[in-house]
Amino acid sequence: MEIIYRYDGTFEGFLCCVFDSYVNKEYPAQFQDEAHIESSLFPARWVETDPRHAQRVLTSLGKLDPYARELVVKGFLTCAPEKEKIIYRFIHTLYDVGPSLLRRLSDDAVLPLLKAVRHLDGEVHLLKGFVRFSDFEGTLVGEIKPKNRVLPLLRPHFCDRMYNETFLLYDRTHHEALVHQPGKWAILPLEEFKMAAPSAQEAQYRRLWKRFYDTIEIKERHNSRRRMSNMPKRYWETMTEFQDEEYFQAGTDTLPESREKGLPE
């Protein structure tokens, strides 16, 4: 019987949907998280999140193939439309076929997930170089506007390289922030965030960075198309070198309005 599964929107909640589908011998026609519940002709059922059930599914995937487990974990971070259906179809087929499924890269149960994860990995790779931080009284603050939920994958990169720094990296798309203090970190929901105007010193650093960017270009070899290929335009909105004059105007020496006071112990 086809049925709609409704869950809390978490990765654990989705894995519980997978668990329930096998226990109840159901094939979900659709998945709806609690933020996107819609009416439908199909019957719907709420699936409770049980960490034990979620862990059983994740462990079983790891035993079949560690790479399959990685694809499922990353797949849930992607912006693919109906990502739950894509992941569920992959898991369902993997349980039926076994690890050999991962050698059938063009299979309809594999290819959509692979494409979504490749898009995610590509965005993470680009953002490792495109993030721009500003200094506010010793706290480094940056913003990004990704398509995928990239903060969990960017976290090791920035926390390892900036382990002595206090920083906040805000995801405008998903309204969450990676907050780091020496020795601890957290990814926290943050519905609203507005960066304060820079101090006089920070404004000067921003101008110096933009001047450096403008100066190193060989004007005679300017190629707008090539630049947008290497540095897609949708990332420019949060990059210092592409901002208008207002971004370089100094204000009072204040922290961003939504600065976190600290991380939970």
C-alpha positions as CSV (number, residue, x, y, z in Angstrom):
1,M,0.0,0.0,0.0
2,E,1.3,3.4,-0.9
3,I,1.4,5.9,2.0
4,I,2.9,9.3,2.9
5,Y,5.4,9.3,5.7
6,R,5.6,12.5,7.7
7,Y,8.6,13.1,10.0
8,D,10.4,15.8,11.9
9,G,12.8,16.8,9.1
10,T,15.9,15.4,10.7
11,F,18.3,12.8,9.2
12,E,17.5,10.5,12.1
13,G,13.8,11.0,11.5
14,F,14.2,10.0,7.8
15,L,16.2,6.9,8.8
16,C,13.3,6.0,11.1
17,C,11.0,6.3,8.0
18,V,13.2,3.7,6.3
19,F,13.0,1.4,9.4
20,D,9.2,1.7,9.6
21,S,8.7,1.0,5.9
22,Y,10.4,-2.4,6.3
23,V,8.7,-3.2,9.6
24,N,5.3,-2.4,8.1
25,K,6.1,-3.7,4.6
26,E,5.2,-0.3,3.1
27,Y,6.6,1.6,0.2
28,P,6.3,5.4,0.9
29,A,4.9,7.3,-2.0
30,Q,6.1,10.6,-0.5
31,F,8.0,12.0,2.4
32,Q,6.9,15.2,4.1
33,D,8.8,16.9,6.9
34,E,6.8,18.9,9.5
35,A,7.6,22.2,7.8
36,H,6.2,21.1,4.4
37,I,3.1,19.1,5.2
38,E,0.6,19.1,2.3
39,S,-2.8,17.4,1.7
40,S,-2.8,14.4,-0.5
41,L,-5.1,11.6,-1.8
42,F,-2.8,9.0,-0.2
43,P,-3.1,8.2,3.5
44,A,-0.5,9.7,5.7
45,R,1.2,8.6,8.9
46,W,3.5,10.3,11.3
47,V,6.8,8.5,12.0
48,E,8.3,9.1,15.4
49,T,12.1,9.6,15.6
50,D,13.8,6.8,17.6
51,P,17.6,7.1,17.6
52,R,17.9,3.3,18.1
53,H,16.0,2.6,14.9
54,A,18.0,5.3,13.0
55,Q,21.2,3.8,14.2
56,R,20.2,0.3,13.1
57,V,19.6,1.5,9.5
58,L,22.8,3.4,9.4
59,T,24.8,0.5,10.8
60,S,23.2,-1.9,8.2
61,L,24.3,0.5,5.4
62,G,27.8,0.6,6.7
63,K,28.0,-3.2,6.8
64,L,26.8,-3.4,3.2
65,D,29.3,-0.8,1.9
66,P,30.8,2.2,3.7
67,Y,30.6,4.3,0.5
68,A,26.8,3.6,0.4
69,R,26.5,4.9,3.9
70,E,28.4,8.0,2.9
71,L,26.2,8.6,-0.1
72,V,23.1,8.4,2.1
73,V,24.5,10.8,4.7
74,K,25.6,13.3,2.1
75,G,22.5,12.8,0.1
76,F,20.3,14.2,2.9
77,L,22.4,17.4,2.9
78,T,21.7,18.1,-0.8
79,C,19.2,20.4,-2.4
80,A,17.9,17.8,-4.8
81,P,14.1,17.9,-5.2
82,E,12.4,15.1,-3.3
83,K,15.8,14.0,-2.0
84,E,14.1,11.6,0.5
85,K,12.5,9.6,-2.4
86,I,15.9,9.5,-4.2
87,I,17.7,8.3,-1.1
88,Y,14.9,5.8,-0.2
89,R,14.9,4.3,-3.7
90,F,18.7,3.9,-3.4
91,I,18.5,2.2,0.0
92,H,15.6,-0.1,-1.0
93,T,17.5,-1.2,-4.1
94,L,20.7,-1.6,-2.2
95,Y,19.1,-3.9,0.3
96,D,17.7,-6.0,-2.6
97,V,20.8,-6.1,-4.9
98,G,23.6,-5.7,-2.4
99,P,26.9,-3.8,-2.8
100,S,27.2,-4.7,-6.5
101,L,24.6,-1.9,-7.1
102,L,27.4,0.7,-6.6
103,R,29.1,-0.6,-9.8
104,R,25.9,0.2,-11.8
105,L,26.5,3.9,-11.9
106,S,23.9,4.6,-14.6
107,D,21.2,2.7,-12.7
108,D,18.1,4.8,-12.0
109,A,18.4,4.0,-8.3
110,V,22.0,5.3,-8.2
111,L,22.5,8.0,-10.7
112,P,20.2,10.7,-9.2
113,L,21.8,10.3,-5.8
114,L,25.3,10.4,-7.3
115,K,24.5,13.6,-9.2
116,A,23.1,15.3,-6.1
117,V,26.1,14.3,-4.0
118,R,28.5,15.5,-6.7
119,H,26.8,18.8,-6.8
120,L,27.1,19.0,-3.0
121,D,30.8,18.1,-3.0
122,G,31.5,20.6,-5.8
123,E,29.8,23.4,-3.8
124,V,31.7,22.5,-0.7
125,H,35.0,22.6,-2.6
126,L,34.3,26.0,-4.0
127,L,33.2,27.5,-0.7
128,K,36.4,26.4,1.0
129,G,38.0,29.2,-1.1
130,F,35.1,31.6,-1.5
131,V,34.3,32.3,2.2
132,R,35.3,35.7,3.4
133,F,35.5,36.5,7.1
134,S,35.4,39.9,8.8
135,D,36.9,40.7,12.2
136,F,34.6,42.0,14.9
137,E,36.5,42.5,18.2
138,G,38.4,39.2,17.8
139,T,35.4,37.2,16.4
140,L,35.6,36.3,12.7
141,V,32.3,36.4,11.0
142,G,31.4,35.3,7.5
143,E,28.2,34.6,5.4
144,I,27.5,32.2,2.6
145,K,24.4,31.5,0.5
146,P,24.7,27.9,-0.8
147,K,22.1,25.7,-2.5
148,N,23.0,22.7,-0.4
149,R,23.3,22.4,3.4
150,V,27.1,22.6,3.4
151,L,28.0,23.6,7.0
152,P,28.4,20.1,8.3
153,L,31.0,19.4,5.5
154,L,32.7,22.8,5.8
155,R,33.1,22.4,9.5
156,P,36.2,20.1,9.6
157,H,38.0,22.4,7.0
158,F,37.5,25.6,9.0
159,C,37.6,24.2,12.5
160,D,40.9,22.4,11.8
161,R,42.6,25.4,10.1
162,M,41.2,28.0,12.5
163,Y,41.3,26.0,15.7
164,N,42.5,28.9,17.9
165,E,40.0,31.3,16.5
166,T,36.5,32.3,17.5
167,F,34.3,32.5,14.4
168,L,30.8,32.3,13.1
169,L,29.9,31.2,9.6
170,Y,26.2,32.0,8.7
171,D,24.2,30.1,6.0
172,R,21.6,32.5,4.7
173,T,19.8,29.8,2.8
174,H,19.2,27.3,5.6
175,H,19.2,29.9,8.5
176,E,21.9,28.2,10.5
177,A,25.4,29.0,11.7
178,L,28.6,27.2,12.4
179,V,29.9,28.7,15.7
180,H,33.4,27.9,16.8
181,Q,35.4,28.6,19.9
182,P,38.7,27.0,20.7
183,G,38.0,23.4,21.6
184,K,34.3,23.3,20.8
185,W,31.9,24.0,18.0
186,A,28.2,23.8,17.2
187,I,25.8,24.2,14.2
188,L,22.9,26.2,15.5
189,P,19.6,27.4,14.0
190,L,19.7,31.2,13.5
191,E,16.6,32.5,11.8
192,E,17.9,36.1,11.4
193,F,21.3,37.5,11.1
194,K,22.6,40.9,10.1
195,M,26.3,41.7,10.0
196,A,27.2,45.0,11.7
197,A,29.1,47.8,9.9
198,P,32.9,47.2,10.1
199,S,35.3,49.1,12.3
200,A,37.6,51.5,10.7
201,Q,40.4,49.0,10.7
202,E,38.3,46.2,9.3
203,A,36.9,48.5,6.6
204,Q,40.5,49.3,5.6
205,Y,41.3,45.5,5.4
206,R,38.3,45.1,3.1
207,R,39.5,47.9,0.9
208,L,43.0,46.4,0.8
209,W,41.6,43.0,-0.2
210,K,39.5,44.5,-3.0
211,R,42.5,46.6,-4.2
212,F,44.6,43.4,-4.3
213,Y,42.0,41.6,-6.3
214,D,41.6,44.4,-8.8
215,T,45.4,45.0,-9.1
216,I,46.5,41.4,-9.8
217,E,44.3,41.1,-12.8
218,I,45.9,41.5,-16.2
219,K,43.5,43.9,-17.8
220,E,44.4,43.0,-21.4
221,R,43.5,39.4,-20.6
222,H,40.2,40.1,-18.9
223,N,37.7,37.3,-19.7
224,S,34.3,37.7,-18.0
225,R,33.1,34.3,-19.1
226,R,36.1,32.5,-17.8
227,R,35.9,34.3,-14.5
228,M,32.3,33.3,-14.0
229,S,33.2,29.7,-14.9
230,N,35.9,29.6,-12.2
231,M,34.0,31.8,-9.8
232,P,30.3,31.4,-10.4
233,K,28.3,34.6,-10.1
234,R,25.9,33.3,-7.5
235,Y,28.7,33.3,-5.0
236,W,29.6,36.9,-5.5
237,E,26.9,38.2,-3.2
238,T,28.9,37.3,-0.1
239,M,32.5,37.9,-1.4
240,T,34.3,41.0,-0.4
241,E,35.8,41.8,-3.8
242,F,32.4,42.1,-5.4
243,Q,30.6,44.4,-2.9
244,D,29.5,48.0,-3.5
245,E,30.8,51.0,-1.7
246,E,28.5,50.8,1.3
247,Y,30.2,47.5,2.3
248,F,33.5,49.4,2.8
249,Q,32.1,52.2,5.0
250,A,33.2,52.0,8.7
251,G,30.6,52.2,11.5
252,T,30.8,51.8,15.2
253,D,33.0,49.1,16.6
254,T,30.2,46.7,17.4
255,L,29.6,43.0,16.9
256,P,27.1,41.6,14.5
257,E,23.6,41.9,15.9
258,S,23.1,38.1,16.2
259,R,26.5,37.2,17.6
260,E,26.3,34.1,19.8
261,K,27.3,34.6,23.4
262,G,29.0,31.3,23.6
263,L,28.6,27.6,22.9
264,P,26.8,25.2,25.2
265,E,29.1,23.4,27.5
